[in-house]
Amino acid sequence: MAIAVIICCYHKIRLCFTYNLIFFALLLFSGCTKKSSAINIIWVNERPSALAIPRDLPGDVTVSPENIIVRMESKNPVAMLGNYTFDDDHVIFEPLIPFTRGLRYEILVNGVIAGKVDIPEADAADSPLLLNIYPTQDTVPENLLKIYLHFSKPMREGVSAQHITVIKNNTDTLQGTFLDLQPELWNEDRTMLTLWLDPGRIKRDLIPNKISGTPLQNGNHYTLIIADRWTDTQGLSLTKPFKKEFTAATRDSESPDPKSWTLNKPVSPTDPLVVIFNSPLDYSLMMSTLLVHDGNTSIAGRWEPGAKEKSIKFIPGENWIAGNYTLRIETRLEDLAGNNINRLFDRTIKHAGDTVSAVEIISIPFTVTPQ
């Protein structure tokens, strides 16, 4: 049977027996209104998301969700798990585990192979990059709590432990440095992964700390290695392995103090507002806990982190207008050791009686008088 992976115009397919309607971009070779006997790949965000299998195949074969199986072509093929739905013309198969680029899949109807489809290889030029590792500085406190990996493309999840290695003093490969969290902590588009160093080993009153000590230790050198075998959701590997070298320094046991920050106010209508911290802050939180207000209205704009996360600048969506403004800071903002503005992450017996603030927002007023 001739099987074609074909591109033309969008065709909206109504999926039945689901909780809501899902619309796919079904690409047809001979026109949007003309029926096709080809098995088509449905692409969503450049990913092979599903198969559209004609209900009337050559040979008077009628396809239904009850008599169809999709499996990967191999010596010991196993039926794929997924959702089968249909409209008037097609059975739609959406696999539970995404299709793999470069592999061939078989479609069986009533136990007989009715067709095969090749999932095309992705373009090697589209291989993902590791854009940055946060924190970016080369000296971190020994009670560092989180590391962020920022990729250029959505990455395959659930496999980070297979591709991340930490080496101490260029000799010892460490085990158990990061929490093995499942599901992993990805942002919505799977381009940013949060790695938590084991909090049980960081908090000094807990048994894991007493047995194993902190994951990082003052005065030691570490190399974080990201293997190039890690693939994105298209099946393409990283272009190269990535390394980050850093040294652990003394423990950070102080909360961030906005009172010590410096605000470099705009001097022209297009200048950014620059906020300089007294110490490096958590990359993800510094990008999400700061707002600029004009009265009670939030000002649209974007935040850009400064070198080594020791500062940040706010670039407004429109030119500044002379007047009074407020920098609003959510107190959940943390430094590299997980100490937020209100409380320390590692509250030992020594700090048990310390007063903990319940304030959620701290405001710093400033005036803009652009020249």
Helices and strands as residue ranges (DSSP letters): E 40-44, E 47-54, E 56-57, E 61-62, E 68-72, E 82-86, E 90-95, E 104-109, E 112-118, G 124-126, E 130-134, E 139-141, E 146-151, H 160-163, E 164-168, E 172-173, E 185-186, E 192-196, H 199-202, H 207-212, E 221-226, E 242-249, G 258-260, E 262-264, E 273-276, H 283-286, E 290-294, E 297-298, E 301-305, G 307-309, E 311-316, E 323-330, G 349-351, E 361-368
